[in-house]
Amino acid sequence: SSVFTSTAGPSSSVFTSTAGPSSSVFTSTAGPSSSVFTSGPSSSVFTSTVGPSATVLPTSSPVPYRVCRLAEQQISPFSSSSPSTPYSLLSTSCEHVVFKASDGSHFVEVFADISKSVTAGFYQYGIKYNRKLILVNENYHITNRGVLGMPLQLIPGGAVYPGNIVLVEGSDGFTLEFQTVGFRIITALNKLEIQLSTLSTLAANVQGLCGDYNGDFLDPDMTDVQVPDREFINSWKVLHFSLPVRTACRQNTSATADPVMTVPLPISRSISQRIRSRRLQLCYEIRGRPNIVFNLVSDHCLSVNALYKGTRSFTYMEKIAILSVDSEGECQEILIDVNGCQTTFNGMVTQSIKAGSVVVQQNRKKIRVSAPNCQPHPTVMWVLCGHVDGHDLLDFVVAKGGRLAPTSHGLIGQFWNVPISIDYLRTTRSGLKLFAVNVTYPDTKSRIFTGELHRISWNQPGIPCLYAGNANGGPVAEYQQNNDPVIMGHYLNYKLPALFDTKYQYSQFNGSCLISGE
């Protein structure tokens, strides 16, 4: 056996469980009690003493633990009877609070990215312990932010850290144990398991997707929930944007390689007062597919396309191609490449150029393009070169689009200068405000979809966003009503064969101009 001992008080009580033919005993005293857990066959001894010796009781007197397990998009909640009945997470994604408990002196919260599939490897999750933070990413990397005052390292046999925290490596993962409160979390391939001792002082106040300690379900307002339905699951969605485990739900999903489109929305005074802002954006993801060109804006004299790169689950915009008809009736080609944040104008590398009424200006990582679009006042666009989570990517924004025609199209262009109305729907139990977005076109059926109000967007952090749609602008699973697709048609209706091509199903480009120099 392996004995890990740490003492910080006058006496001890023992929490014990068995996980194999032999045992490791972790003992600590932190006031009136200490903990003993068994977990493996190794033989190293780690001892830290800051008080009288702790008492190790025999492993033949185990204290039971109750278990909550996250695996295969299912939660098996805590239960007084074992095993518990799992429930489906219904293809939910983003961070959710899986476990949350407090005894007045100690606080523990586990939040995890629950979008993983059974074959995805390790779950990404974070542990808040007494207002400090430990993070575990999908590559099996542990980051400590102030909990222990030192790096966490997986070493043979395990290690004890200050605060009665034990880290032990297993055959396909590791166990992180908080002995003072009788809590541990086991990380293994395709599985996350939370264990809480029946003697833990946290047991009386447990919440989250795991339910309470007896297998009942409570929302964040401590309201009883009979069935863990979609609204219950959504009530534990993480809505603030300080989590570093994974970018919070629908916040800057370009950070996770799902490009986000943003469009300003007109709002009434009543909506402005309700959201406490004079400005509002529509934000939606278009994950797309790698190695495909998609149209972002298509109008009579302006076309903007984006080349996607990555994998099916990790995409970003690598190149932006802008084709503009100038005041002389010639087409000017502008290409921005994320590699080196390089801008070319009709094939020539440049940082600043004016050709007739088309103007390009580059300031380090920001490129401003002003194009007339056959109008006396130009359409102004920005392309931003970014670097997020180790990946270079581009973001495209229409800054001034008042001269785009109401018939303009594209994944972004279709929302400019068409009637859009915003109506408040309701506030969920978790405090999330929902709004109906009604987009009206003169010659097609209106679309109504639900937008969730969040206080952040990537390119303009001070402007709140209504986040809507699924990963490709289609209907989401969370809402039954007001759930039309965000974009017209299917995202693959917007693909083109090459960067400067203009013809696709919804194309509005007139195609009558000549390429400059021909």
C-alpha distance (Angstrom), angle and dihedral (degrees) to the residues before:
residue distance angle dihedral
S1 . . .
S2 3.79 . .
V3 3.79 119.0 .
F4 3.82 119.2 -157.9
T5 3.79 111.2 -176.4
S6 3.78 133.7 -177.5
T7 3.79 125.1 165.2
A8 3.79 128.5 -161.2
G9 3.79 107.1 152.9
P10 3.76 148.3 27.5
S11 3.79 104.4 -83.7
S12 3.74 144.0 10.7
S13 3.76 145.8 -139.2
V14 3.76 122.8 -164.3
F15 3.83 135.1 -123.3
T16 3.80 110.8 -169.9
S17 3.77 135.6 177.6
T18 3.77 133.6 166.4
A19 3.82 124.9 -129.2
G20 3.78 106.2 167.8
P21 3.79 146.9 -10.7
S22 3.79 92.4 -61.4
S23 3.73 133.3 29.5
S24 3.78 148.1 -130.7
V25 3.79 115.7 -152.7
F26 3.79 118.8 -149.6
T27 3.79 112.8 -169.7
S28 3.76 130.6 -177.3
T29 3.75 139.0 161.0
A30 3.78 119.4 -151.8
G31 3.76 105.4 166.4
P32 3.78 118.6 -44.7
S33 3.79 97.3 -7.2
S34 3.78 144.3 38.9
S35 3.78 136.7 -168.2
V36 3.78 135.9 -121.9
F37 3.83 120.2 -167.8
T38 3.79 130.7 173.9
S39 3.77 122.1 -145.7
G40 3.78 120.1 145.9
P41 3.78 153.7 -5.4
S42 3.82 103.8 -94.0
S43 3.77 124.3 118.2
S44 3.79 109.6 -145.7
V45 3.81 120.2 122.9
F46 3.80 122.9 -146.8
T47 3.80 117.0 -177.2
S48 3.79 131.8 -178.8
T49 3.78 119.3 172.7
V50 3.81 125.2 -168.9
G51 3.80 98.5 154.3
P52 3.82 141.8 6.5
S53 3.77 118.1 -27.8
A54 3.78 118.9 -78.9
T55 3.76 122.9 -124.7
V56 3.82 117.7 -122.3
L57 3.77 111.7 -154.7
P58 3.80 121.0 -153.4
T59 3.80 116.1 -81.9
S60 3.80 88.5 -128.3
S61 3.83 88.7 78.9
P62 3.81 100.8 63.6
V63 3.79 123.7 -177.1
P64 3.82 108.6 -141.0
Y65 3.77 125.0 -120.4
R66 3.76 128.5 -152.0
V67 3.77 116.5 -137.3
C68 3.80 136.4 -145.6
R69 3.79 115.6 -170.2
L70 3.82 132.1 -164.0
A71 3.81 113.6 -161.2
E72 3.80 139.5 135.0
Q73 3.82 93.4 6.4
Q74 3.79 89.4 -57.1
I75 3.78 135.0 110.5
S76 3.80 121.1 -146.6
P77 3.82 99.5 -162.1
F78 3.78 130.2 -149.1
S79 3.77 112.5 -79.9
S80 3.78 138.5 178.4
S81 3.80 86.3 -135.8
S82 3.78 122.0 54.5
P83 2.95 132.1 -100.4
S84 3.80 102.9 27.2
T85 3.79 125.2 -146.3
P86 3.82 111.5 -102.2
Y87 3.79 122.8 -134.9
S88 3.79 129.1 -154.9
L89 3.79 123.4 -106.5
L90 3.82 87.6 -146.9
S91 3.83 96.9 -129.4
T92 3.78 89.9 -58.8
S93 3.80 118.4 166.4
C94 3.81 138.7 -167.4
E95 3.79 129.8 52.2
H96 3.79 118.6 -41.9
V97 3.78 132.3 177.5
V98 3.80 104.2 -105.3
F99 3.80 97.9 175.3
K100 3.79 133.1 11.3
A101 3.80 128.5 169.6
S102 3.78 141.6 152.8
D103 3.80 136.5 -176.9
G104 3.80 97.5 -169.5
S105 3.80 93.4 -96.8
H106 3.79 101.1 48.6
F107 3.80 132.2 37.5
V108 3.81 126.9 -164.1
E109 3.80 127.2 -179.5
V110 3.80 128.5 172.3
F111 3.79 117.8 -163.9
A112 3.78 120.5 -179.1
D113 3.78 141.0 -178.6
I114 3.78 97.9 -113.6
S115 3.81 96.1 -173.2
K116 3.80 92.8 93.3
S117 3.78 120.4 120.0
V118 3.79 123.6 -141.1
T119 3.80 91.0 -96.7
A120 3.79 96.4 45.5
G121 3.80 98.9 97.2
F122 3.78 121.7 -134.3
Y123 3.77 121.5 11.5
Q124 3.78 118.0 -121.1
Y125 3.77 111.1 -125.6
G126 3.77 144.6 150.9
I127 3.80 133.9 -144.8
K128 3.76 122.3 -149.4
Y129 3.78 108.5 -159.4
N130 3.79 116.9 -178.8
R131 3.81 90.5 -25.3
K132 3.80 94.3 -48.9
L133 3.77 127.5 106.9
I134 3.82 141.2 -126.6
L135 3.81 119.0 179.9
V136 3.79 131.2 -163.5
N137 3.79 118.9 -170.1
E138 3.79 130.3 -160.9
N139 3.80 91.4 -95.9
Y140 3.80 91.9 65.3
H141 3.80 92.1 -105.2
I142 3.80 119.1 145.1
T143 3.79 120.4 -152.3
N144 3.80 121.7 -168.1
R145 3.78 118.8 -156.5
G146 3.75 107.5 -173.7
V147 3.79 102.0 -47.6
L148 3.76 97.8 109.0
G149 3.78 103.8 13.6
M150 3.81 90.4 -125.3
P151 3.82 138.9 62.3
L152 3.79 118.3 -79.4
Q153 3.79 112.4 -124.7
L154 3.77 132.3 -177.3
I155 3.79 105.7 -132.5
P156 3.82 130.1 168.7
G157 3.78 110.8 -80.4
G158 3.79 94.6 11.8
A159 3.79 135.2 -95.4
V160 3.80 138.2 -112.0
Y161 3.80 119.0 -136.4
P162 3.81 131.0 -166.4
G163 3.77 113.5 -76.3
N164 3.82 94.4 43.1
I165 3.79 92.6 -77.2
V166 3.81 117.4 151.0
L167 3.79 127.4 -166.1
V168 3.82 117.1 -165.4
E169 3.80 126.8 177.2
G170 3.79 118.1 -136.0
S171 3.79 134.9 -168.2
D172 3.82 94.8 -83.9
G173 3.78 104.1 8.7
F174 3.78 141.1 -14.7
T175 3.80 144.1 -91.6
L176 3.79 123.1 -126.7
E177 3.78 111.6 -163.0
F178 3.81 130.7 -167.8
Q179 3.76 100.5 -163.6
T180 3.79 98.4 -177.2
V181 3.80 90.9 66.8
G182 3.83 100.2 28.9
F183 3.80 93.4 -115.2
R184 3.78 130.9 133.5
I185 3.76 138.3 167.6
I186 3.79 124.2 -152.7
T187 3.79 119.8 -152.9
A188 3.79 116.7 -160.1
L189 3.78 136.8 151.6
N190 3.81 109.7 -62.6
K191 3.80 91.7 -10.1
L192 3.77 140.9 86.6
E193 3.79 118.0 -170.0
I194 3.81 127.0 -169.8
Q195 3.79 118.2 -163.0
L196 3.80 125.7 -170.8
S197 3.80 125.0 -175.9
T198 3.80 118.8 -121.5
L199 3.82 86.3 -129.3
S200 3.80 93.8 53.5
T201 3.79 116.3 119.9
L202 3.82 86.7 -139.3
A203 3.80 93.0 65.6
A204 3.80 94.5 85.2
N205 3.79 93.9 60.1
V206 3.81 111.3 39.8
Q207 3.82 125.1 146.3
G208 3.79 140.1 160.8
L209 3.78 136.1 76.1
C210 3.81 88.3 -40.6
G211 3.80 89.3 65.6
D212 3.77 122.4 -136.5
Y213 3.80 122.6 -48.7
N214 3.82 92.7 -86.9
G215 3.81 96.3 49.6
D216 3.80 98.2 -98.3
F217 3.79 121.0 130.2
L218 3.79 127.3 -125.6
D219 3.78 129.7 178.9
P220 3.84 119.9 -136.7
D221 3.81 89.8 -86.3
M222 3.83 89.6 58.3
T223 3.82 90.8 -111.1
D224 3.79 115.0 151.0
V225 3.80 114.7 -110.8
Q226 3.79 116.7 -161.1
V227 3.81 96.7 -160.2
P228 3.82 127.6 23.4
D229 3.80 92.9 -120.9
R230 3.81 129.1 163.9
E231 3.79 93.6 -83.1
F232 3.79 90.7 53.3
I233 3.81 90.4 49.9
N234 3.81 91.6 47.6
S235 3.80 91.3 48.5
W236 3.81 88.2 67.5
K237 3.80 94.1 48.8
V238 3.78 111.2 124.0
L239 3.79 107.0 -112.4
H240 3.79 102.6 175.7
F241 3.78 119.6 83.7
S242 3.79 105.5 -135.2
L243 3.78 97.2 92.9
P244 3.79 115.8 116.3
V245 3.81 97.1 -171.9
R246 3.76 93.3 86.2
T247 3.76 128.9 -20.8
A248 3.78 104.9 -78.3
C249 3.76 117.5 -100.1
R250 3.78 110.6 -58.3
Q251 3.78 93.6 -16.2
N252 3.81 110.7 132.4
T253 3.75 94.4 -28.1
S254 3.78 88.9 -177.2
A255 3.79 81.8 81.3
T256 3.78 86.2 66.6
A257 3.79 91.8 37.8
D258 3.80 99.5 -99.2
P259 3.82 105.1 119.6
V260 3.80 113.0 -132.2
M261 3.81 121.2 -144.9
T262 3.80 118.6 -150.8
V263 3.80 128.4 -163.7
P264 3.83 127.7 174.2
L265 3.80 114.6 -114.0
P266 3.80 128.9 -148.3
I267 3.80 111.1 -123.0
S268 3.78 134.4 -168.9
R269 3.79 124.1 -128.6
S270 3.81 91.7 -103.7
I271 3.80 92.1 53.1
S272 3.80 90.2 45.2
Q273 3.78 90.2 54.1
R274 3.79 92.2 46.7
I275 3.81 94.6 51.7
R276 3.84 92.7 35.4
S277 3.77 92.8 -130.1
R278 3.79 136.3 97.5
R279 3.80 91.7 -145.2
L280 3.78 133.1 55.5
Q281 3.80 135.5 176.0
L282 3.77 135.1 -156.0
C283 3.80 109.6 -130.8
Y284 3.80 124.5 -170.8
E285 3.79 137.3 158.4
I286 3.78 127.5 -119.2
R287 3.79 105.2 -174.6
G288 3.78 91.7 174.3
R289 3.79 120.4 169.0
P290 3.79 131.9 -71.4
N291 3.82 121.0 -98.5
I292 3.81 92.8 20.8
V293 3.81 127.4 115.7
F294 3.81 115.3 -134.9
N295 3.79 128.2 -169.8
L296 3.80 116.3 -120.7
V297 3.82 100.5 175.3
S298 3.78 129.9 14.6
D299 3.82 121.2 177.7
H300 3.80 136.7 147.0
C301 3.81 94.9 -80.3
L302 3.79 104.1 10.7
S303 3.80 134.4 66.0
V304 3.82 127.6 176.2
N305 3.80 121.7 -172.2
A306 3.81 133.3 178.6
L307 3.80 129.4 -151.8
Y308 3.80 111.3 -142.9
K309 3.78 122.6 -147.5
G310 3.80 135.5 180.0
T311 3.79 129.8 60.1
R312 3.78 131.6 -51.6
S313 3.79 89.7 -87.7
F314 3.80 98.4 32.7
T315 3.79 115.5 50.3
Y316 3.78 136.9 159.4
M317 3.80 138.6 166.0
E318 3.80 110.4 -97.3
K319 3.81 101.0 173.4
I320 3.81 135.1 23.0
A321 3.81 117.8 -158.9
I322 3.82 118.9 -164.7
L323 3.80 119.6 -169.8
S324 3.81 112.8 -170.4
V325 3.79 133.4 177.1
D326 3.81 108.9 -135.7
S327 3.79 128.4 -150.1
E328 3.82 90.4 -86.9
G329 3.77 93.0 56.5
E330 3.79 94.4 -106.8
C331 3.79 125.1 130.0
Q332 3.78 116.8 -121.1
E333 3.81 118.9 -158.9
I334 3.80 118.5 -146.6
L335 3.80 119.1 -177.7
I336 3.81 125.0 -174.5
D337 3.81 116.6 -167.8
V338 3.80 120.7 -166.5
N339 3.82 89.3 -144.9
G340 3.78 100.4 94.5
C341 3.82 89.1 -13.6
Q342 3.80 86.9 -95.9
T343 3.81 124.2 178.3
T344 3.80 123.4 -158.6
F345 3.79 126.8 -171.8
N346 3.81 113.5 -157.5
G347 3.80 88.0 -21.6
M348 3.82 97.4 -47.8
V349 3.80 121.3 111.4
T350 3.80 111.1 -119.2
Q351 3.78 143.2 155.2
S352 3.78 98.6 -162.3
I353 3.77 130.4 19.7
K354 3.79 140.9 148.2
A355 3.77 118.9 -157.3
G356 3.76 110.4 177.5
S357 3.79 105.7 -57.5
V358 3.83 95.6 -16.9
V359 3.79 113.4 96.1
V360 3.81 128.4 -173.8
Q361 3.80 122.0 -172.4
Q362 3.80 125.0 175.5
N363 3.79 124.2 -165.6
R364 3.80 107.1 -177.4
K365 3.83 104.3 -73.2
K366 3.80 97.5 2.3
I367 3.80 125.0 78.5
R368 3.80 120.7 -168.8
V369 3.80 117.8 -161.0
S370 3.80 121.9 -171.6
A371 3.81 115.6 -169.0
P372 3.84 128.3 176.1
N373 3.81 97.8 -141.5
C374 3.83 88.6 -158.1
Q375 3.81 89.5 -60.5
P376 3.83 132.0 111.5
H377 3.82 89.9 -121.9
P378 3.81 118.4 53.1
T379 3.76 132.9 -123.8
V380 3.81 109.2 -121.2
M381 3.82 121.3 -149.2
W382 3.78 134.4 178.7
V383 3.79 127.9 -151.8
L384 3.80 113.9 -164.7
C385 3.80 123.9 -161.6
G386 3.79 109.5 -145.9
H387 3.78 140.1 176.2
V388 3.79 115.5 -150.0
D389 3.80 129.7 167.4
G390 3.80 91.3 -10.6
H391 3.82 95.2 -50.2
D392 3.79 131.7 107.0
L393 3.79 113.6 -135.2
L394 3.80 143.2 161.5
D395 3.76 130.9 -123.5
F396 3.80 122.6 -161.0
V397 3.80 123.7 -156.3
V398 3.79 132.2 177.1
A399 3.81 101.4 -140.7
K400 3.81 98.2 177.9
G401 3.78 114.3 20.7
G402 3.78 102.1 150.4
R403 3.80 91.0 118.1
L404 3.78 95.5 53.6
A405 3.79 109.4 112.4
P406 3.82 119.1 -109.8
T407 3.81 85.0 -118.7
S408 3.80 93.3 56.3
H409 3.77 114.0 123.3
G410 3.77 144.7 -174.2
L411 3.78 131.7 106.5
I412 3.83 88.0 -62.4
G413 3.80 104.8 16.8
Q414 3.81 94.8 64.6
F415 3.82 91.5 72.9
W416 3.80 97.8 54.1
N417 3.81 120.6 102.9
V418 3.79 96.7 -8.7
P419 3.82 123.8 119.4
I420 3.80 109.4 -87.2
S421 3.80 123.0 172.7
I422 3.81 127.8 -169.3
D423 3.81 122.8 -151.7
Y424 3.78 127.8 -177.7
L425 3.81 112.7 -120.8
R426 3.80 110.5 177.2
T427 3.78 146.6 -58.4
T428 3.80 116.9 -105.3
R429 3.79 124.4 -132.6
S430 3.79 88.9 -97.5
G431 3.81 92.0 55.6
L432 3.82 96.8 -103.3
K433 3.82 112.1 147.8
L434 3.81 116.1 -138.5
F435 3.80 125.7 -158.4
A436 3.80 133.8 -174.6
V437 3.80 114.6 -127.7
N438 3.82 113.4 -156.4
V439 3.83 115.1 -166.1
T440 3.81 114.8 -169.5
Y441 3.79 125.9 -165.5
P442 3.82 124.1 -172.6
D443 3.80 96.0 -128.5
T444 3.81 104.4 27.0
K445 3.77 139.0 54.8
S446 3.79 117.4 -81.4
R447 3.80 120.1 -109.0
I448 3.79 124.0 -141.1
F449 3.78 120.9 -169.6
T450 3.79 137.2 162.1
G451 3.79 121.9 -105.4
E452 3.80 124.9 -163.0
L453 3.79 114.8 -141.7
H454 3.80 114.0 -125.7
R455 3.77 127.3 170.3
I456 3.76 99.7 -130.7
S457 3.77 143.3 56.0
W458 3.76 130.4 -179.7
N459 3.79 104.8 -115.8
Q460 3.82 98.4 32.6
P461 3.81 109.4 27.9
G462 3.80 93.8 -177.8
I463 3.80 94.4 61.9
P464 3.82 119.2 79.5
C465 3.79 119.0 -130.2
L466 3.76 137.2 -144.6
Y467 3.80 101.0 -140.3
A468 3.79 111.2 -154.4
G469 3.78 142.3 169.3
N470 3.76 134.4 19.1
A471 3.80 128.0 -72.4
N472 3.82 92.2 -65.6
G473 3.78 102.9 35.1
G474 3.79 93.9 -90.2
P475 3.81 129.2 124.4
V476 3.80 117.5 -62.5
A477 3.78 126.5 -130.3
E478 3.80 96.2 -128.5
Y479 3.80 98.6 76.4
Q480 3.77 132.2 49.5
Q481 3.81 97.7 -169.6
N482 3.81 128.9 49.0
N483 3.78 88.0 21.0
D484 3.80 108.1 135.8
P485 3.81 118.1 141.0
V486 3.79 113.9 -82.9
I487 3.80 94.8 -133.2
M488 3.79 127.9 46.4
G489 3.79 111.9 -98.1
H490 3.80 121.1 -21.4
Y491 3.80 125.4 -35.8
L492 3.82 90.6 -117.7
N493 3.82 88.0 62.9
Y494 3.83 85.7 73.6
K495 3.80 99.4 57.4
L496 3.81 123.7 115.3
P497 3.81 133.0 -167.7
A498 3.84 96.8 -120.8
L499 3.81 141.4 13.4
F500 3.81 97.9 -100.3
D501 3.80 97.6 35.6
T502 3.79 114.9 117.6
K503 3.79 108.0 -173.3
Y504 3.79 120.1 97.6
Q505 3.80 136.6 123.7
Y506 3.83 97.5 -70.1
S507 3.81 98.7 29.2
Q508 3.82 117.3 149.2
F509 3.81 97.6 175.0
N510 3.81 110.2 119.8
G511 3.82 94.5 -145.8
S512 3.81 93.8 -152.2
C513 3.80 98.9 119.5
L514 3.80 128.1 91.9
I515 3.79 124.7 -123.1
S516 3.80 108.4 -104.8
G517 3.80 111.9 -92.8
E518 3.81 96.7 23.9
